[in-house]
């Protein structure tokens, strides 16, 4: 119960900050970069260039690790901090949980309305170019697939939230390597390249605002 109170204290403020006037330019940048990448066929060219069974382990690691790492990065520090009576560690875990949840809310909000068609999972070269297919409306393609990438956003937001408390160079290397691996795996496996770019931008905004609104 205490964890939920700490996680959700400040959560509405974080979401308001993410969509505040000062951050809307970053949302616009994510949209603009997506448009450029899509309209220049960069998404499709990237998709064709990354069809290789050698990349399958990276894709599976990103898919699985992109879910479990943010959860563990929140839960383990919180539980350990509570057990060891280490308030800094406990608060870091709560901050990561708040950042990850906020990133999920923000990306799912956009997915509700954009309805982007995802690439074939671990697909091979061939078929028609569907990288420009968006089904704008309400819940036209669910909230699991599509634009922007929740995997990239949650990985970035969680990492930024944790390194704001623990600024160790080694921790930064580990966490941002994990972010890079998740982003790369998502981009070659189950998202378009532009989905990941937008997810990283929005995840950065969420992570930063989580720290500022704590």
C-alpha positions as CSV (number, residue, x, y, z in Angstrom):
1,X,0.0,0.0,0.0
2,X,2.8,2.3,0.9
3,X,4.5,1.7,-2.5
4,X,1.3,2.7,-4.4
5,X,1.0,5.9,-2.4
6,X,4.6,6.8,-3.1
7,X,4.3,5.9,-6.8
8,X,1.1,7.8,-7.4
9,X,1.9,10.8,-5.3
10,X,2.9,13.3,-8.0
11,X,1.8,11.1,-10.8
12,X,-1.0,13.5,-12.1
13,X,1.5,16.3,-11.8
14,X,4.0,14.4,-13.9
15,X,1.4,13.8,-16.7
16,X,0.4,17.5,-16.7
17,X,4.1,18.5,-17.0
18,X,4.6,16.1,-19.9
19,X,1.9,17.8,-21.8
20,X,2.7,21.3,-20.6
21,X,3.4,24.2,-23.0
22,X,7.1,24.0,-22.5
23,X,7.2,20.3,-23.6
24,X,4.7,20.4,-26.5
25,X,7.6,21.3,-28.8
26,X,9.1,17.9,-28.0
27,X,5.8,16.2,-28.9
28,X,5.9,18.3,-32.1
29,X,9.5,17.3,-32.8
30,X,8.5,13.6,-32.4
31,X,5.7,14.0,-34.9
32,X,7.8,16.0,-37.3
33,X,10.7,13.5,-37.3
34,X,8.2,10.7,-37.8
35,X,6.7,12.4,-40.8
36,X,10.1,13.0,-42.3
37,X,11.2,9.4,-41.7
38,X,7.9,8.0,-43.1
39,X,7.7,10.2,-46.1
40,X,11.3,9.7,-47.2
41,X,10.7,5.9,-47.0
42,X,13.4,5.6,-44.4
43,X,11.2,3.3,-42.3
44,X,10.8,0.9,-45.2
45,X,14.4,1.0,-46.2
46,X,15.5,0.4,-42.6
47,X,13.0,-2.5,-42.4
48,X,14.4,-4.1,-45.6
49,X,18.0,-3.6,-44.5
50,X,17.5,-5.4,-41.1
51,X,15.8,-8.6,-42.2
52,X,18.3,-11.1,-40.8
53,X,17.9,-14.2,-38.6
54,X,21.1,-13.1,-36.9
55,X,19.1,-10.2,-35.3
56,X,16.5,-12.5,-33.8
57,X,18.2,-12.8,-30.4
58,X,18.3,-9.0,-30.1
59,X,14.6,-8.8,-31.0
60,X,13.6,-11.3,-28.3
61,X,15.9,-9.7,-25.7
62,X,14.3,-6.4,-26.5
63,X,10.8,-7.7,-26.3
64,X,11.3,-9.6,-23.1
65,X,13.8,-7.3,-21.4
66,X,11.9,-4.2,-22.4
67,X,9.1,-5.5,-20.2
68,X,10.9,-7.0,-17.3
69,X,13.8,-4.6,-16.9
70,X,11.7,-1.5,-16.1
71,X,9.6,-3.6,-13.7
72,X,12.6,-4.9,-11.9
73,X,14.3,-1.6,-11.9
74,X,11.3,-0.2,-10.0
75,X,10.5,-3.2,-7.8
76,X,13.9,-4.4,-6.7
77,X,15.3,-1.0,-5.5
78,X,12.0,-0.2,-3.7
79,X,11.8,-3.6,-1.9
80,X,15.5,-3.5,-1.1
81,X,15.3,0.1,0.1
82,X,12.3,-0.7,2.3
83,X,14.0,-3.7,3.8
84,X,17.3,-1.9,4.4
85,X,15.6,1.3,5.6
86,X,17.4,3.1,2.7
87,X,15.0,6.0,1.8
88,X,17.1,7.0,-1.2
89,X,16.9,3.6,-2.8
90,X,13.2,3.2,-2.0
91,X,12.5,6.6,-3.5
92,X,14.5,5.7,-6.6
93,X,12.4,2.6,-7.1
94,X,9.2,4.6,-6.7
95,X,10.4,7.2,-9.2
96,X,11.2,4.6,-11.8
97,X,7.7,3.1,-11.3
98,X,6.1,6.5,-11.7
99,X,8.2,7.2,-14.9
100,X,7.4,3.8,-16.5
101,X,3.7,4.2,-15.8
102,X,3.6,7.7,-17.1
103,X,5.5,6.6,-20.3
104,X,2.9,3.9,-20.8
105,X,0.0,6.3,-20.4
106,X,1.6,8.8,-22.8
107,X,2.4,6.3,-25.5
108,X,-0.9,4.5,-25.2
109,X,-2.7,7.9,-25.5
110,X,-1.1,8.4,-28.9
111,X,-1.7,4.8,-30.0
112,X,-5.4,5.2,-29.3
113,X,-5.7,7.8,-32.1
114,X,-2.9,7.0,-34.6
115,X,-3.6,3.3,-35.1
116,X,-0.4,2.7,-37.0
117,X,0.0,-0.7,-38.7
118,X,3.0,-2.6,-37.3
119,X,5.6,-4.3,-39.5
120,X,5.4,-8.1,-39.7
121,X,7.0,-9.5,-36.6
122,X,10.4,-10.9,-37.6
123,X,9.2,-10.7,-41.2
124,X,11.3,-11.4,-44.3
125,X,11.8,-9.0,-47.2
126,X,8.9,-9.1,-49.6
127,X,5.3,-7.8,-49.8
128,X,4.1,-4.3,-50.1
129,X,5.3,-1.3,-48.2
130,X,2.9,-0.7,-45.3
131,X,5.2,1.7,-43.4
132,X,2.9,4.6,-44.3
133,X,-0.3,2.9,-43.0
134,X,-1.9,4.8,-40.2
135,X,-5.6,4.2,-39.2
136,X,-6.4,7.5,-37.6
137,X,-9.5,7.4,-35.4
138,X,-10.2,5.8,-32.0
139,X,-8.7,2.4,-31.1
140,X,-8.4,1.4,-34.8
141,X,-5.3,-0.8,-34.0
142,X,-5.4,-1.2,-30.2
143,X,-2.7,0.1,-27.9
144,X,-0.1,-2.6,-28.0
145,X,1.4,-2.1,-31.4
146,X,2.0,1.2,-33.3
147,X,3.3,4.7,-32.8
148,X,5.1,5.6,-30.6
149,X,7.1,2.7,-29.2
150,X,6.2,2.0,-25.5
151,X,9.3,-0.3,-25.2
152,X,11.6,2.6,-26.1
153,X,9.7,5.2,-24.0
154,X,9.5,3.1,-20.8
155,X,13.2,2.1,-21.1
156,X,14.3,5.7,-21.5
157,X,12.0,7.1,-18.8
158,X,12.9,4.5,-16.3
159,X,16.6,4.8,-16.9
160,X,16.5,8.6,-16.5
161,X,14.5,8.4,-13.3
162,X,17.0,6.0,-11.7
163,X,20.2,7.8,-12.8
164,X,18.8,11.0,-11.3
165,X,19.2,9.4,-7.9
166,X,22.3,7.3,-8.6
167,X,24.7,9.2,-10.8
168,X,27.4,6.5,-10.9
169,X,29.1,6.4,-14.3
170,X,28.9,2.6,-14.3
171,X,25.1,2.6,-13.6
172,X,24.6,5.1,-16.5
173,X,26.6,2.9,-18.8
174,X,24.6,-0.2,-17.9
175,X,21.1,1.4,-18.0
176,X,21.7,3.4,-21.2
177,X,23.2,0.3,-22.9
178,X,20.0,-1.5,-22.0
179,X,18.0,1.4,-23.5
180,X,20.0,1.2,-26.7
181,X,19.5,-2.6,-26.9
182,X,15.7,-2.3,-26.3
183,X,15.4,0.5,-28.9
184,X,17.5,-1.4,-31.5
185,X,15.6,-4.7,-30.9
186,X,12.2,-3.0,-31.2
187,X,13.2,-1.2,-34.4
188,X,14.3,-4.3,-36.2
189,X,11.7,-6.6,-34.7
190,X,8.2,-5.3,-34.0
191,X,8.2,-1.5,-34.6
192,X,9.1,0.9,-37.4
193,X,12.2,2.9,-36.9
194,X,10.2,6.1,-36.5
195,X,8.1,4.5,-33.7
196,X,11.3,4.0,-31.7
197,X,12.6,7.5,-32.4
198,X,9.4,9.1,-31.2
199,X,9.3,6.7,-28.2
200,X,12.8,7.8,-27.1
201,X,11.9,11.4,-27.4
202,X,8.7,11.1,-25.4
203,X,10.5,8.8,-22.9
204,X,13.1,11.5,-22.3
205,X,10.4,14.1,-21.6
206,X,8.6,11.7,-19.2
207,X,11.8,10.8,-17.4
208,X,12.9,14.4,-17.0
209,X,9.5,15.5,-15.8
210,X,9.2,12.6,-13.3
211,X,12.3,13.8,-11.7
212,X,11.3,17.4,-11.6
213,X,7.8,16.7,-10.2
214,X,9.0,14.3,-7.5
